[in-house]
């Protein structure tokens, strides 16, 4: 019997096939790989970096919104499919990799932005390190926790811990740096979940 998943199979994501070592088996036709999702996140971050050199909140919000949503999808994939001991780790996957606490913090602010359409960033004047050419005399920073409107989405998991991660790691700090930090845990997960797969974006923007 073939190990391939029938593309007509309507099974849930939780039932995607994993090998004995907890890594995902080769994908069937209808399954988008973790590396494909990671490429989407990386390109959104690149667009945010370009937009953040302007002072236009509309131009900044669009790629930020996209990057936050890619990050949440990657987080969901990790918690549902990374099973190094044979059982998916759930939210605790974040404790297994460097930068996992940033994933929690990003998920928190994404819920505020997506579900309540709150502005996540504030514009401040001055230079911040590391400096990136071309230099600009402003920085888009994550708002303080108390300045984010409303409450958490009802039923949100680990909301208190995620809020604490946000306050400690992201609040008042440059957003471009926080988004870049997520490359560390997500690229590590890609190597563990799909150790034999090639990077489908290797010839794409920023990969030359």
Secondary structure, 3 states (H helix, E strand, C coil): CCCCCCCCCCCCHHHCCECCCCCECCCCCCCCCHHHHHHHHHHHHHHHHHHCCCCCHHHHHHHHHHHHHHHHHHHHHHHHHCCCCCCCCHHHHHHHCCCHHHHHHHHHHHHHHHHHCCCCEEEEECCCCCCCCCCCCEEEEECCHHHCCCCCCCCCCCHHHHHHHHHHHCECCEHHHHHHHHHHHHHHHHHHHCCCCCCCCCCCCCCC
